[in-house]
Structure formats: C-alpha cells, structure tokens
Amino acid sequence: MTSRFNAGRRAWLATASGLALLGTTPARAAQPLLFGTTPVFLDEQAQFLAAWQTWLETHLGRTVRFVQRASYREIVELLLAGQLDAAWICGYPYTRHKRTMRLVAVPSYQHAPLYRSYLIVPSDDTRTRSITDLRNRVFAYSDPNSNSGWLVPQAEIKRLGHDPKRFFRKTFFTWSHRRVIEACAAGLAQGGAVDGYIWDTLARQHPDLTRATRVVWRSPAYGFPPIVAAPGLSAERIAALRHALIAMRDDAAGKDLLGRLNLDGFVAGAPRLFDSIEQNWRFLES
C-alpha cells in the first residue's frame, strides 16, 4: 500500500514539475532583450533602429528594446547594474571591464574587425602635420570613454613626451564623433579626434561635411567597438545574439541594414583584439 502511494506521489510530482516547466518557458521566451546604444550617427537613426529591432526580433524569437543614452558611461553603468542585457560600446570601456562583460560580436569593416582614430583639422588649415602642431590650440574630443575620440590622442601626446592635461589651450567633449567633425568644420575647434570609420562613412554620405575637414593623421588599427553582454546574461542568450548578428550578412534584409551602417557584417571576435587599447590606457595611467 505504501509503495503504491509513493509511486503515485512520484508520478504526480513528475507531472506537476513538467507542467510548471511548461508554464515558465513562454515567460522566459517573452523576456525582452534590452540592447543599449549611444546615439547612432545616421541621419534617420529612429527608422534604422526600428528596422534593426524588427530584424533581431524575427531572428531571436523575442522582443528587443533599444535603450539609448548620450554617453558610454551611462550605457556601461546600466550594463554593469544588470539593467541592460547587451550593448554596442567602445573597446576602451570593454577592456576596463572585460572580467565582467562578455564579448558577443565585433563588426567587420573593410573586411576586418578593426578601425582607426583620425586626427582632423579644419580644411583651411594646410600647415598642421601632427598633433604637436596643435599645442596650445582648441581641441574637440568625442567622449572620455572613447578609444578613438579620447584615449588614442591622450596616449599619443604622452608618448611624445608632453602632459596631456596641459597640452591644449582648451578642450571640450561633443558626445558624438559626428559632432567632432562638425565642430572642426565650423571652426569651433582647431583640431579633433574622431572614429575613422565614422569619418569615412560620412565622407560617403555627406561629403560636404567631411570636405570641410582634413585628416592629418591615422592611428594604428584597433579592435572595432564591440557588442558586449551584461555579466548576468546566460550563455544560451549570448550565443543566440551572436548567431543572429553573424547571420545578418546572409540575409537580404540584414545585408541592407549592414549596408546602411557601412559594415561588412559581424564576427565572433576575440578579447585579444583589444589588447592594444588596454596597453594605451595602462600607459596613460602609469
């Protein structure tokens, strides 16, 4: 009697457990993917993000919500606090938090997951040849957590034997690479540091803007700003997002979105891509 009771109890528990699991699966699938970005440099960024959101939702099978903030710092804070699942950030904050953030994918630009920092000046400045010529001038940075828009010129100034904090007469942050270009084009800054990929892309889309500036110097190549995941995002969801991003190049709608970003696609990438960025910030802080 007791054995029959125990057997029946075990069968009931197994059935109940199965029903409980079935009940939670749709809820988990319905959890939205919260994806952080800083402002996109495209003219019609709202339309682009809406189209990319639709594409990702179709390929991930879950709701995707883009969360935009004005600076990398804000995005990184949300990511580390678990208020975002993933984000497109710069390689500089990634290297500083790579023990907690997970690398998801890296964009491929001109057939490599790399980009450069450009030193630019107004086009009517025909004399400047290097950053040393801009000493005691007004200089525009994009973001204090940007590799190309802050860290690279800071490290270069120190490498040349100068104090980055006292090198320029005045500096200011524009909070976007496009606005660095606009500041130099308008003569508000006598020099600026900008993401070379964005300058190149705007040269195709808005040549009138980039023609008002001149590229003085191109840095060595660095790991392209990556897509990263929050510390608490599961390996399964990271793999799904990585697979979807890499698959964009093989899909007509995905390829169109990549074309609007002037990218070839996404690759899995590796943390070592960002070693030279880490070397620069450690050098700057030494």
For each residue, the residues with C-beta under 8 A, 3 or more apart:
1: 4 5
2: 5 6
3: 6 7
4: 1 7 8
5: 1 2 8 9
6: 2 3 9 10
7: 3 4 10 11
8: 4 5 11 12
9: 5 6 12 13
10: 6 7 13 14
11: 7 8 14 15
12: 8 9 15 16
13: 9 10 16 17
14: 10 11 17 18
15: 11 12 18 19
16: 12 13 19 20
17: 13 14 20 21
18: 14 15 21 22
19: 15 16 22 23
20: 16 17 23 24
21: 17 18 24 25
22: 18 19 25
23: 19 20 26 27
24: 20 21 27 28
25: 21 22 28 29
26: 23 29 30
27: 23 24 30 31
28: 24 25 31
29: 25 26 61 62
30: 26 27 62 63
31: 27 28 62 63
32: 62 63 64 65
33: 56 60 62 63 64 65 85 86 237 241
34: 65 67 83 84 85 86
35: 56 64 65 66 67 84 85 86 87 88
36: 66 67 68 69 75 78 79 84 86 87 88 89
37: 40 49 66 67 68 69 75 87 88
38: 68 69 70 71 72 75 88 89 143 176
39: 45 68 70 175 176
40: 37 45 48 49
41: 45 176 177 178 198 201 202
42: 45 48 260 261
43: 205
44: 47 48
45: 39 40 41 42 48 49
46: 49 50
47: 44 50 51
48: 40 42 44 45 51 52 257 260
49: 37 40 45 46 52 53 66
50: 46 47 53 54
51: 47 48 54 55 253 257
52: 48 49 55 56 66 257
53: 49 50 56 57 64 65 66
54: 50 51 57 58
55: 51 52 58 59 248 251 253 254 257
56: 33 35 52 53 59 60 64 244
57: 53 54 60 61 62 63 64
58: 54 55 61
59: 55 56 244 247 251
60: 33 56 57 64 240 241 244
61: 29 57 58
62: 29 30 31 32 33 57
63: 30 31 32 33 57
64: 32 33 35 53 56 57 60
65: 32 33 34 35 53
66: 35 36 37 49 52 53
67: 34 35 36 37 75 78 84
68: 36 37 38 39
69: 36 37 38 74 75 78
70: 38 39 74 175
71: 38 74 75 143 145 175
72: 38 75 76 89 90 92 93 143 145 146
73: 76 77 93 144 145
74: 69 70 71 77 78
75: 36 37 38 67 69 71 72 78 79 84 87 89
76: 72 73 79 80 87 89 93 97 145
77: 73 74 80 81
78: 36 67 69 74 75 81 83 84 87
79: 36 75 76 82 83 84 86 87 89 101 228 230
80: 76 77 97 100 101 230 231
81: 77 78
82: 79 230 231 232
83: 34 78 79
84: 34 35 36 67 75 78 79 87 230
85: 33 34 35 229 230 233 237
86: 33 34 35 36 79 104 227 228 229 230 233 241
87: 35 36 37 75 76 78 79 84 227 228 230
88: 35 36 37 38 225 226 227
89: 36 38 72 75 76 79 93 94 225 226 228
90: 72 93 94 143 145 146 147 148 225
91: 94 95 147 222 223 224 225 226 273 274 277
92: 72 95 96 145 146 147 150 151 277 281
93: 72 73 76 89 90 96 97 145
94: 89 90 91 97 98 101 103 226 228 274
95: 91 92 98 274 277 278 281
96: 92 93 281
97: 76 80 93 94 100 101
98: 94 95 101 103 271 274
99:
100: 80 97 231
101: 79 80 94 97 98 228 229 230 231
102: 228 229 230 231 233 238
103: 94 98 106 226 228 229 269 270 271
104: 86 226 227 228 229 238 241 242 245
105: 226 227 241 242 245 246 266 267 268 269
106: 103 113 223 224 226 227 266 267 268 269 273
107: 113 224 225 226 227 261 263 264 265 266 267
108: 111 112 113 224 263 264 265 266 267
109: 112 113 114 115 197 224 262 263 264
110: 264
111: 108 264
112: 108 109 221
113: 106 107 108 109 223 224 267 269 273
114: 109 221 222 223 224 273
115: 109 148 195 196 197 221 222 224 225
116: 148 196 197 218 219 220 221 222
117: 147 148 149 152 153 193 194 195 196 218 219 222
118: 148 193 194 195 196 199 215 217 218 219
119: 130 131 153 191 192 193 215 216 217 218 219
120: 180 181 184 191 192 193 194 199 213 214 215 216
121: 125 128 134 184 190 191 192 213 214 216
122: 125 184 185 187 190 212 213 214
123: 185 211 212 213 214
124:
125: 121 122 128 190 214
126: 214
127: 133
128: 121 125 133 134 191 216
129: 133 216
130: 119 133 216 217
131: 119 134 153 156 157 160 191 216 217
132: 135 160 162
133: 127 128 129 130
134: 121 128 131 137 139 168 190 191
135: 132 162 167 168
136: 168 169
137: 134 168 169 190 191
138: 168 169 170 171 172 188 189 190 191
139: 134 153 168 170 171 189 190 191 192 193
140: 171 172 173 174 179 180 183 184 188 189 191 192 193
141: 144 146 149 150 153 171 172 173 174 180 192 193
142: 146 148 149 150 173 174 175 176 177 179 180 192 193 194 195
143: 38 71 72 90 146 149 150 173 175 176
144: 73 141 150 173
145: 71 72 73 76 90 92 93 150
146: 72 90 92 141 142 143 149 150 151 177 195
147: 90 91 92 117 150 151 152 222 225 277 280
148: 90 115 116 117 118 142 151 152 177 193 194 195 196 219 222
149: 117 141 142 143 146 152 177 180 193 194 195
150: 92 141 142 143 144 145 146 147 153 154 193
151: 92 146 147 148 154 155 277 280 281 284
152: 117 147 148 149 155 156 193 219 222 280
153: 117 119 131 139 141 150 156 157 164 193
154: 150 151 157 158 164 284
155: 151 152 158 159 280 281 283 284
156: 131 152 153 159 160 219
157: 131 153 154 160 162 163 164 167
158: 154 155 161 162 163 164 283 284
159: 155 156 283
160: 131 132 156 157
161: 158
162: 132 135 157 158 166 167
163: 157 158 166 167
164: 153 154 157 158 167 284
165:
166: 162 163
167: 135 157 162 163 164
168: 134 135 136 137 138 139 171
169: 136 137 138
170: 138 139
171: 138 139 140 141 168
172: 138 140 141 189
173: 140 141 142 143 144
174: 140 141 142 179 180 182 183 192
175: 39 70 71 142 143 179
176: 38 39 41 142 143 179 180
177: 41 142 146 148 149 180 181 194 195 198 199
178: 41 181 182 198 202
179: 140 142 174 175 176 182 183
180: 120 140 141 142 149 174 176 177 183 184 189 192 193 194
181: 120 177 178 184 185 192 194 198 199 202 209 210 213
182: 174 178 179 185 186 209
183: 140 174 179 180 186 188 189 192
184: 120 121 122 140 180 181 187 188 189 190 191 192 212 213
185: 122 123 181 182 209 210 212 213
186: 182 183 212
187: 122 184 190
188: 138 140 183 184
189: 138 139 140 172 180 183 184 192
190: 121 122 125 134 137 138 139 184 187
191: 119 120 121 128 131 134 137 138 139 140 184 216
192: 119 120 121 139 140 141 142 174 180 181 183 184 189
193: 117 118 119 120 139 140 141 142 148 149 150 152 153 180
194: 117 118 120 142 148 149 177 180 181 198 199
195: 115 117 118 142 146 148 149 177 198 199 225
196: 115 116 117 118 148 199 200 218 219
197: 109 115 116 200 201 224 262
198: 41 177 178 181 194 195 201 202
199: 118 120 177 181 194 195 196 202 203 210 213 215
200: 196 197 203 204 262
201: 41 197 198 204 205 261 262
202: 41 178 181 198 199 205 206 209 210
203: 199 200 206 207 210
204: 200 201 207 262
205: 43 201 202
206: 202 203 209 210
207: 203 204 210 211
208: 211 212
209: 181 182 185 202 206 212 213
210: 181 185 199 202 203 206 207 213
211: 123 207 208
212: 122 123 184 185 186 208 209
213: 120 121 122 123 181 184 185 199 209 210
214: 120 121 122 123 125 126
215: 118 119 120 199 218
216: 119 120 121 128 129 130 131 191
217: 118 119 130 131
218: 116 117 118 119 196 215
219: 116 117 118 119 148 152 156 196 222
220: 116 276
221: 112 114 115 116
222: 91 114 115 116 117 147 148 152 219 274 276 277
223: 91 106 113 114 226 269 273 274 276 277
224: 91 106 107 108 109 113 114 115 197 273
225: 88 89 90 91 107 115 147 195
226: 88 89 91 94 103 104 105 106 107 223 269 273 274
227: 86 87 88 104 105 106 107 241 245 266
228: 79 86 87 89 94 101 102 103 104
229: 85 86 101 102 103 104 233 237 238 241
230: 79 80 82 84 85 86 87 101 102 233
231: 80 82 100 101 102
232: 82
233: 85 86 102 229 230 237 238
234: 237 238
235: 238 239
236: 239 240
237: 33 85 229 233 234 240 241
238: 102 104 229 233 234 235 241 242
239: 235 236 242 243
240: 60 236 237 243 244
241: 33 60 86 104 105 227 229 237 238 244 245
242: 104 105 238 239 245 246 266 268
243: 239 240 246 247
244: 56 59 60 240 241 247 248
245: 104 105 227 241 242 248 266
246: 105 242 243 249 265 266 267 268
247: 59 243 244 250 251 254
248: 55 244 245 251 254 255 257 258 265 266
249: 246 254 255 258 264 265 266
250: 247 254 255
251: 55 59 247 248 254 255
252: 255 256
253: 51 55 256 257
254: 55 247 248 249 250 251 257 258
255: 248 249 250 251 252 258 259
256: 252 253 259 260
257: 48 51 52 55 248 253 254 260 261
258: 248 249 254 255 261 263 264 265
259: 255 256 262
260: 42 48 256 257
261: 42 107 201 257 258
262: 109 197 200 201 204 259
263: 107 108 109 258 266
264: 107 108 109 110 111 249 258
265: 107 108 246 248 249 258
266: 105 106 107 108 227 242 245 246 248 249 263
267: 105 106 107 108 113 246
268: 105 106 242 246
269: 103 105 106 113 223 226 273
270: 103 273
271: 98 103 274 275
272: 275
273: 91 106 113 114 223 224 226 269 270
274: 91 94 95 98 222 223 226 271 277 278
275: 271 272 278 279
276: 220 222 223 279 280
277: 91 92 95 147 151 222 223 274 280 281
278: 95 274 275 281 282
279: 275 276 282 283
280: 147 151 152 155 276 277 283 284
281: 92 95 96 151 155 277 278 284 285
282: 278 279 285 286
283: 155 158 159 279 280 286
284: 151 154 155 158 164 280 281
285: 281 282
286: 282 283
